[in-house]
């Protein structure tokens, strides 16, 4: 049975495309092996969406292409 990762140890960083006025704020955590949690920085207590690290890498690569 899969376990939920402890996100209290996550080191969150805001997207470089987010602005300082609170709009379009997405945060990701890079320090959880094999997972990339994503959350809305305007509501940090809401649940994060968890992506497998490989899938996240493909997603980011496609955005850069």
N, C-alpha and C positions, 0 to 999 in steps of 0.2 A: 504494500500500500504506500503510495507516494506521501511524503510529508511536506508540509508547508514550510518554506524557508523562513528563518528568523530575520525579518527585514529591519529589526531594531539595530542591527549591526551594519546595515547598508550605508554606504557613503554616496549620498545623492548629489548630482550636479545638474544644473539647469541647461537646457539646450542653448547653444550660442545664437539661435534664431529667435529666442524669446526676448520680449522687450521688457524694460524696467517698469512699465506701467501696469503690469499684471495681465497682459494679454498673451494668449497663445503660449502659456508656460507648460512645458513638458520637462520632467526630470527623469533621469535614468541613474541606475546604480551599476557600477562596473566591477565591484569587488566581490561578487558572488559567483564562484566557479560554475560555469555551465549555464548560468541564467542571467537574463537582463531584465530586471524589474523596471517598469515604466509607470509614472504617476503624474497626476495633475498637481503642479506646485501650488496652485491656489487652494487646494484641498488635500494637504499632505496626509490627513488621517483617513482618507478614503482608501479602498483597496487598490493595490497596484496590479497591473497586468504583467504576467510573467511570460517572457519569451525565451525559448532555447537560444543560447548564445550564437549558434550557427545560423539560425533563422534570422536573428537580429543583424548579423553581419551581412547576410544576403540582402536584407531590406535596405541597410545603409548603403551598400555598394550600388544598389539599383537607383537610389536617390541621387548618388553622386554621378551616375552615368548619364 
